[in-house]
């Protein structure tokens, strides 16, 4: 199985939320009114989670950086 990347998961998440938003708009006004506020909150939460995962990933890389393992020599 191919490994998932943070960017791929982020794009799929945004796509699913947009699909839910469009689907609720097509179903009817009651469904749209019920789901729209949740999606409006979920999109920024997904962005914050993605950004937080990048920060944590970069912090771990910096914490365990070993210059002797670099393959490119100046």
N, CA and C atoms as an extended XYZ file, in Angstrom:
222
Properties=species:S:1:pos:R:3:atomname:S:1:resname:S:1:resid:I:1 pbc="F F F"
N         0.849       -1.181        0.000 N   UNK     1
C         0.000        0.000        0.000 CA  UNK     1
C         0.892        1.241        0.000 C   UNK     1
N         0.531        2.201       -0.804 N   UNK     2
C         1.310        3.429       -0.922 CA  UNK     2
C         1.081        4.297        0.323 C   UNK     2
N         2.133        4.907        0.811 N   UNK     3
C         2.035        5.760        2.005 CA  UNK     3
C         1.311        7.063        1.678 C   UNK     3
N         0.489        7.493        2.604 N   UNK     4
C        -0.203        8.769        2.445 CA  UNK     4
C         0.705        9.900        2.900 C   UNK     4
N         0.609       11.010        2.227 N   UNK     5
C         1.370       12.195        2.604 CA  UNK     5
C         0.410       13.223        3.178 C   UNK     5
N         0.955       14.124        3.982 N   UNK     6
C         0.110       15.149        4.622 CA  UNK     6
C        -0.638       15.986        3.594 C   UNK     6
N         0.025       16.354        2.526 N   UNK     7
C        -0.603       17.181        1.498 CA  UNK     7
C        -1.750       16.464        0.806 C   UNK     7
N        -1.571       15.171        0.544 N   UNK     8
C        -2.625       14.389       -0.097 CA  UNK     8
C        -3.840       14.275        0.816 C   UNK     8
N        -3.600       13.997        2.070 N   UNK     9
C        -4.702       13.892        3.037 CA  UNK     9
C        -5.423       15.231        3.162 C   UNK     9
N        -4.677       16.317        3.166 N   UNK    10
C        -5.280       17.641        3.251 CA  UNK    10
C        -6.186       17.908        2.050 C   UNK    10
N        -5.691       17.640        0.857 N   UNK    11
C        -6.487       17.877       -0.342 CA  UNK    11
C        -7.724       16.986       -0.401 C   UNK    11
N        -7.594       15.734        0.006 N   UNK    12
C        -8.752       14.842        0.039 CA  UNK    12
C        -9.770       15.347        1.060 C   UNK    12
N        -9.296       15.791        2.203 N   UNK    13
C       -10.201       16.332        3.223 CA  UNK    13
C       -10.959       17.551        2.733 C   UNK    13
N       -10.257       18.475        2.081 N   UNK    14
C       -10.922       19.659        1.527 CA  UNK    14
C       -11.922       19.237        0.446 C   UNK    14
N       -11.550       18.285       -0.373 N   UNK    15
C       -12.452       17.791       -1.416 CA  UNK    15
C       -13.713       17.157       -0.845 C   UNK    15
N       -13.559       16.366        0.200 N   UNK    16
C       -14.721       15.744        0.842 CA  UNK    16
C       -15.632       16.803        1.441 C   UNK    16
N       -15.058       17.777        2.112 N   UNK    17
C       -15.875       18.842        2.696 CA  UNK    17
C       -16.603       19.644        1.622 C   UNK    17
N       -15.932       19.936        0.522 N   UNK    18
C       -16.592       20.655       -0.585 CA  UNK    18
C       -17.694       19.803       -1.194 C   UNK    18
N       -17.464       18.514       -1.322 N   UNK    19
C       -18.488       17.610       -1.845 CA  UNK    19
C       -19.702       17.537       -0.935 C   UNK    19
N       -19.461       17.491        0.370 N   UNK    20
C       -20.579       17.489        1.320 CA  UNK    20
C       -21.361       18.786        1.230 C   UNK    20
N       -20.655       19.884        1.087 N   UNK    21
C       -21.285       21.197        0.984 CA  UNK    21
C       -22.159       21.269       -0.267 C   UNK    21
N       -21.611       20.829       -1.389 N   UNK    22
C       -22.371       20.851       -2.645 CA  UNK    22
C       -23.533       19.868       -2.605 C   UNK    22
N       -23.311       18.701       -2.035 N   UNK    23
C       -24.376       17.707       -1.931 CA  UNK    23
C       -25.529       18.193       -1.070 C   UNK    23
N       -25.215       18.841        0.032 N   UNK    24
C       -26.263       19.373        0.895 CA  UNK    24
C       -27.022       20.492        0.208 C   UNK    24
N       -26.332       21.269       -0.612 N   UNK    25
C       -27.005       22.341       -1.343 CA  UNK    25
C       -27.963       21.770       -2.386 C   UNK    25
N       -27.594       20.626       -2.969 N   UNK    26
C       -28.456       20.014       -3.972 CA  UNK    26
C       -29.651       19.294       -3.347 C   UNK    26
N       -29.478       18.730       -2.163 N   UNK    27
C       -30.553       17.966       -1.518 CA  UNK    27
C       -31.703       18.873       -1.116 C   UNK    27
N       -31.376       19.964       -0.505 N   UNK    28
C       -32.449       20.868       -0.104 CA  UNK    28
C       -31.967       21.896        0.890 C   UNK    28
N       -32.817       22.858        1.117 N   UNK    29
C       -32.453       23.968        1.995 CA  UNK    29
C       -32.284       23.526        3.446 C   UNK    29
N       -33.099       22.586        3.900 N   UNK    30
C       -33.010       22.128        5.293 CA  UNK    30
C       -31.684       21.400        5.546 C   UNK    30
N       -31.300       20.540        4.616 N   UNK    31
C       -30.031       19.821        4.766 CA  UNK    31
C       -28.860       20.790        4.701 C   UNK    31
N       -28.951       21.758        3.799 N   UNK    32
C       -27.878       22.741        3.660 CA  UNK    32
C       -27.737       23.569        4.934 C   UNK    32
N       -28.871       23.989        5.495 N   UNK    33
C       -28.836       24.789        6.721 CA  UNK    33
C       -28.274       23.987        7.890 C   UNK    33
N       -28.461       22.675        7.866 N   UNK    34
C       -27.973       21.834        8.962 CA  UNK    34
C       -26.469       21.575        8.869 C   UNK    34
N       -25.967       21.412        7.655 N   UNK    35
C       -24.567       20.996        7.510 CA  UNK    35
C       -23.605       22.148        7.226 C   UNK    35
N       -24.086       23.243        6.667 N   UNK    36
C       -23.200       24.340        6.275 CA  UNK    36
C       -22.365       24.908        7.421 C   UNK    36
N       -22.945       25.181        8.610 N   UNK    37
C       -22.096       25.719        9.695 CA  UNK    37
C       -20.993       24.758       10.129 C   UNK    37
N       -21.286       23.477       10.097 N   UNK    38
C       -20.275       22.485       10.474 CA  UNK    38
C       -19.114       22.488        9.492 C   UNK    38
N       -19.413       22.593        8.215 N   UNK    39
C       -18.363       22.589        7.200 CA  UNK    39
C       -17.555       23.882        7.259 C   UNK    39
N       -18.229       24.983        7.532 N   UNK    40
C       -17.526       26.265        7.634 CA  UNK    40
C       -16.519       26.226        8.790 C   UNK    40
N       -16.815       25.492        9.840 N   UNK    41
C       -15.889       25.349       10.970 CA  UNK    41
C       -14.835       24.283       10.667 C   UNK    41
N       -15.219       23.239        9.939 N   UNK    42
C       -14.300       22.124        9.685 CA  UNK    42
C       -13.141       22.507        8.771 C   UNK    42
N       -13.374       23.386        7.813 N   UNK    43
C       -12.295       23.755        6.882 CA  UNK    43
C       -11.139       24.446        7.614 C   UNK    43
N       -11.381       25.474        8.436 N   UNK    44
C       -10.251       26.061        9.169 CA  UNK    44
C        -9.596       25.085       10.147 C   UNK    44
N       -10.396       24.199       10.734 N   UNK    45
C        -9.812       23.209       11.641 CA  UNK    45
C        -8.877       22.265       10.886 C   UNK    45
N        -9.249       21.896        9.663 N   UNK    46
C        -8.388       21.049        8.841 CA  UNK    46
C        -7.101       21.775        8.476 C   UNK    46
N        -7.203       23.049        8.164 N   UNK    47
C        -6.013       23.846        7.843 CA  UNK    47
C        -5.091       23.945        9.055 C   UNK    47
N        -5.653       24.163       10.233 N   UNK    48
C        -4.850       24.246       11.462 CA  UNK    48
C        -4.183       22.905       11.758 C   UNK    48
N        -4.908       21.809       11.571 N   UNK    49
C        -4.327       20.484       11.805 CA  UNK    49
C        -3.182       20.212       10.831 C   UNK    49
N        -3.353       20.588        9.569 N   UNK    50
C        -2.297       20.396        8.571 CA  UNK    50
C        -1.058       21.214        8.929 C   UNK    50
N        -1.283       22.471        9.308 N   UNK    51
C        -0.161       23.336        9.691 CA  UNK    51
C         0.536       22.806       10.935 C   UNK    51
N        -0.229       22.353       11.904 N   UNK    52
C         0.351       21.783       13.117 CA  UNK    52
C         1.161       20.534       12.837 C   UNK    52
N         0.689       19.697       11.927 N   UNK    53
C         1.439       18.494       11.558 CA  UNK    53
C         2.756       18.868       10.880 C   UNK    53
N         2.747       19.897       10.055 N   UNK    54
C         3.994       20.349        9.422 CA  UNK    54
C         4.977       20.891       10.452 C   UNK    54
N         4.481       21.659       11.408 N   UNK    55
C         5.352       22.197       12.455 CA  UNK    55
C         5.953       21.062       13.271 C   UNK    55
N         5.138       20.092       13.657 N   UNK    56
C         5.642       18.957       14.442 CA  UNK    56
C         6.661       18.149       13.644 C   UNK    56
N         6.398       17.954       12.356 N   UNK    57
C         7.318       17.211       11.508 CA  UNK    57
C         8.656       17.935       11.379 C   UNK    57
N         8.618       19.231       11.142 N   UNK    58
C         9.856       20.016       11.024 CA  UNK    58
C        10.617       20.068       12.340 C   UNK    58
N         9.896       20.145       13.456 N   UNK    59
C        10.553       20.156       14.763 CA  UNK    59
C        11.289       18.843       15.003 C   UNK    59
N        10.647       17.718       14.658 N   UNK    60
C        11.296       16.418       14.843 CA  UNK    60
C        12.513       16.278       13.932 C   UNK    60
N        12.410       16.781       12.722 N   UNK    61
C        13.569       16.728       11.824 CA  UNK    61
C        14.729       17.541       12.376 C   UNK    61
N        14.434       18.715       12.911 N   UNK    62
C        15.492       19.564       13.474 CA  UNK    62
C        16.068       18.950       14.735 C   UNK    62
N        15.234       18.331       15.534 N   UNK    63
C        15.673       17.739       16.796 CA  UNK    63
C        16.651       16.596       16.556 C   UNK    63
N        16.406       15.815       15.520 N   UNK    64
C        17.218       14.629       15.267 CA  UNK    64
C        18.133       14.786       14.051 C   UNK    64
N        18.444       16.010       13.675 N   UNK    65
C        19.290       16.258       12.509 CA  UNK    65
C        20.724       15.813       12.792 C   UNK    65
N        21.280       15.086       11.837 N   UNK    66
C        22.680       14.649       11.942 CA  UNK    66
C        23.374       15.005       10.638 C   UNK    66
N        24.218       16.052       10.670 N   UNK    67
C        24.857       16.515        9.429 CA  UNK    67
C        25.748       15.459        8.773 C   UNK    67
N        26.266       14.526        9.535 N   UNK    68
C        27.150       13.508        8.943 CA  UNK    68
C        26.389       12.552        8.014 C   UNK    68
N        25.054       12.578        8.077 N   UNK    69
C        24.267       11.702        7.205 CA  UNK    69
C        23.869       12.384        5.905 C   UNK    69
N        24.200       13.666        5.747 N   UNK    70
C        23.886       14.367        4.501 CA  UNK    70
C        24.663       13.725        3.360 C   UNK    70
N        23.990       13.496        2.250 N   UNK    71
C        24.659       12.861        1.110 CA  UNK    71
C        25.363       13.876        0.210 C   UNK    71
N        24.853       15.087        0.174 N   UNK    72
C        25.448       16.122       -0.676 CA  UNK    72
C        26.636       16.756        0.054 C   UNK    72
N        27.795       16.673       -0.570 N   UNK    73
C        29.006       17.264        0.017 CA  UNK    73
C        29.348       18.528       -0.764 C   UNK    73
N        29.642       19.616       -0.063 N   UNK    74
C        30.001       20.868       -0.771 CA  UNK    74
C        31.346       20.793       -1.458 C   UNK    74
